Amino acid sequence: MIIAVAGVKGGAGKTLVATSLAITMGNCRFLDCDVEEPNGHIYLRATRRKRERVAITVPKAKDWLRADLLPAARFCPYHALAVANGSLLVFKELCTGCGGCFMVAPPHSLAAEEHVVGAVWTGDGRGGIEVVTGELVVGSGRAVRVIRAVKGKAKGDRHAVIDCPPGITRPVFEAVRESDRCLLVTEDSPFGLEDLRAGLDGLRLTGARLGVVINRARGPAEGIRTLCAERGVPVLLELPFSREIAEASAGGRPCVDVSPRWADAFSALRERIGADAR
Amino acid sequence: MKIVVTAQGQDLDAMVDPRFGRCQYFLFIDTDSLSCEAQANPGREAGGGAGIQAAQSVVDRGVEAVVTGFMGPNASRVLQASGVKVYGNAAGTVRGALEKLREGKLTLLSGPSVREHFGLQNP
């Protein structure tokens, strides 16, 4: 079973839920797809065994051919190419690696060049968890490529927990797609409620079975519960606004280590999801 | 001399558009006859790479110089590679900018004068 942990509002507790759920499940695979700021490995105390580069293929002109590359430059939907004085200029940071220019340009007039956009780390965390972490090169816009590379490490042999980036942007859909379950973590606040509404309506399209985790609950969280009832999505776990959980998170300790009460709460979450130990 | 001026309107009395990549119009002007042809900037609504697309469209028309307010790094790279002169810090009407160009009062840029996304952040 693949369980994606998503949520629109940043800082609502996605990594808290994803890491504690992974520890509760044990022997699973943790896929950190929050590639702009991956930090799940800290909570899972993961070593880093292997690093693989993630690269896209960008075009490079063979200037000596004097080929007409203007049609290829005009074709590029990302405006990553220009022709100046008969030479091709390549703006690698705009290139998505779609390969369209290779099809439009005269045959063999472009060479292929690798452009590194990120890396995937594989390592071992506590409780037999394999931790796979995606890291996007700072400033790069190719998050989807890195997320795809991370998800390529998921095989059917183990349950997987995916820590998603915040929001409901294209990278989030890449992180959630083909998951069996998607947990939306929200906080008990007006921002959390509105973002949850957007998240439920957007991530419904992934086909994953949705569930909600309410974090930092200060009371009955009526607005969130009413919304969930309207959308027919169950609230699977509620964590209170708690200083001790916040302190643990800030110190790199997972929520399940704070007290047996939260370890039990995550065990109940695992049972509700139906991901039995393997 | 055949030049292009970034403008907010379609004639010589329009205001200079300070942005290059996301300007509203390009005015292709012959500085001797003051003939003027307006063309909507194809880069204006681009999701990304506006400066590159705008610069390519200007280069393709074979102008000798660009007159604008500010120039970002990507557009600058295309124009420099094409050997097009870039005059920055233009303001006021296009007619006034042409006057300043004639008097040599515009700044000849040898590179970008603003960072990327300037035109998006200063609509």
Interface residues (C-beta under 8 A of the other chain):
Chain A: L70 A73 R74 Y78 H79 A80 L81 A82 V83 A84 N85 S87 L89 F91 L94
Chain B: G43 A46 G47 G48 G49 A50 I52 Q53 A55 Q56 V59 D60 N74 R77 V78 L79 A81 S82 G83
